[in-house]
Amino acid sequence: MKDVNIKLSEEQYKNIMLLLHSWIEMVPYMKQKVADNSDLNNIFANLESSLVEIQTTLSKMDEEVSPSTCTTKRGKH
């Protein structure tokens, strides 16, 4: 992974955090719907983990710097 500078307005930051929160809340419902398909269940579990990681990273950056200039890591796991 490499560092990437992301510039967000305060409104964009809030909207992204709200969207992440909504997606994270939806994942358990989706996992329940595909409970009989282990491949899809694993995909949703990985998605949930990634969304939480993104949300946590953005939250930490908000504590360290203003939301208008964020630096994060991006890439494949």
C-alpha positions as CSV (number, residue, x, y, z in Angstrom):
1,M,0.0,0.0,0.0
2,K,1.1,3.6,-0.6
3,D,0.2,6.9,1.0
4,V,-2.4,8.9,-0.9
5,N,-3.5,12.4,-0.2
6,I,-7.3,12.9,-0.2
7,K,-8.8,16.3,0.1
8,L,-12.3,16.4,1.4
9,S,-14.6,19.2,2.4
10,E,-16.2,18.8,5.8
11,E,-19.5,18.0,4.1
12,Q,-17.9,15.4,1.9
13,Y,-16.2,13.8,4.9
14,K,-19.5,13.7,6.9
15,N,-21.3,12.2,3.9
16,I,-18.6,9.5,3.4
17,M,-18.7,8.6,7.1
18,L,-22.5,8.4,6.9
19,L,-22.4,6.2,3.8
20,L,-19.8,3.9,5.4
21,H,-21.9,3.6,8.5
22,S,-25.0,2.7,6.4
23,W,-23.1,0.0,4.4
24,I,-21.6,-1.5,7.6
25,E,-25.1,-1.7,9.1
26,M,-26.4,-3.4,5.9
27,V,-23.7,-6.1,5.7
28,P,-25.1,-8.4,8.5
29,Y,-28.5,-8.4,6.8
30,M,-26.8,-9.3,3.5
31,K,-24.8,-12.1,5.2
32,Q,-28.0,-13.5,6.6
33,K,-29.6,-13.5,3.1
34,V,-26.7,-15.5,1.7
35,A,-26.0,-17.7,4.7
36,D,-26.3,-20.9,2.7
37,N,-23.6,-19.7,0.2
38,S,-20.2,-19.7,1.9
39,D,-18.5,-17.9,-0.9
40,L,-20.9,-15.0,-0.8
41,N,-20.8,-15.0,3.0
42,N,-17.0,-14.7,2.9
43,I,-17.2,-11.9,0.4
44,F,-19.6,-9.9,2.7
45,A,-17.4,-10.6,5.7
46,N,-14.4,-9.3,3.9
47,L,-16.4,-6.3,2.7
48,E,-17.5,-5.6,6.3
49,S,-14.0,-5.8,7.5
50,S,-12.7,-3.4,4.8
51,L,-15.5,-0.9,5.4
52,V,-14.8,-0.9,9.1
53,E,-11.1,-0.4,8.4
54,I,-11.8,2.5,6.1
55,Q,-14.1,4.1,8.7
56,T,-11.6,3.6,11.5
57,T,-8.7,5.1,9.4
58,L,-10.8,8.2,8.4
59,S,-11.9,8.6,12.1
60,K,-8.3,8.5,13.3
61,M,-7.3,11.0,10.6
62,D,-10.1,13.3,11.7
63,E,-8.7,13.3,15.2
64,E,-5.2,14.1,14.0
65,V,-5.9,16.6,11.2
66,S,-8.8,18.6,9.8
67,P,-11.1,16.5,7.6
68,S,-10.2,18.8,4.6
69,T,-6.8,17.2,4.1
70,C,-6.5,13.5,4.8
71,T,-3.7,11.1,4.1
72,T,-4.5,7.4,3.9
73,K,-3.2,4.1,2.6
74,R,-4.7,2.6,-0.4
75,G,-4.2,-0.7,-2.2
76,K,-5.1,-4.3,-2.2
77,H,-4.9,-6.5,0.9
